[in-house]
Amino acid sequence: MQKAVDSFGKIDIIVNNAGYTLDSPIHKMSDEHFQAMLDIHTVVPFRVIRAAAPHLREPAKKEREEGKEVFRKIVNISSTSGTFGNAGQANYSAGKAGVVGLTKTVAKEWGQFKVNVNAVAFGFIDTRLTQAKVDENTMEKDGEKIQLGIPEQMRGMAAMLIPLGRPATPEEAAGGVFFLCSPWSNYVHGQTLHVTGGLFGGMSG
């Protein structure tokens, strides 16, 4: 946060977008894999927002005294897994559901400072997280190799499950975030915008 302030002088917009998945059925899920999902998807956004507090609240107090309204934005990334659940993702779903609760609470606390706080729940977005589960689609964290992607069978079902007939491109996913960062969303507050192509149910984003 300090690096951002040192580089740009102020903070206007925060998008909490870091994340990955560690899928398995709940009866086979380790404590470590459950905790890791809570850490990246819920604890990290909380800490980022808390660290930003003085940089968002203090200017707003001054502006309020001057009778000015200046809107700042926080967008947290959730998922249909968090809003509808998804088999194999108890950890990820819990973390992404936590993001929704965090969003609604900060919206209530910081509305007075004209900080719009919203979430975007993605459906099936065509990224490394949702591409095929192949050997090269991996990442490494603390020396552990993590397999990314979803089973080919689930990818094949996407066209049938999604009314628009295909996954979103990352650019289409970004559109919802861009809207919530723009002045057009100044009166949108404490909401979870579903960007799913019409899919309502659990495929992960």
Buried (B, 14 or more C-beta within 10 A) or exposed (E): BEEBEEEEEEBBBBBBEEBBBBBBEEEEBEEEBBEBBBEBBBBBBBEBBEBBBEBBBEBBEEBBEEEEEBBBBBBBBBBBBBBBBBBBBBBBBBBBBBBBEBBBEBBEEBEEBBBBBBBBBBBBBBBEBBBEBEEEBEEEEEEEEBEBBBEEEBBEEBEEBBEEEEBBEEEBBBEBBBBBBEEEBEEBBBBBBBBBBEBEEBBBB
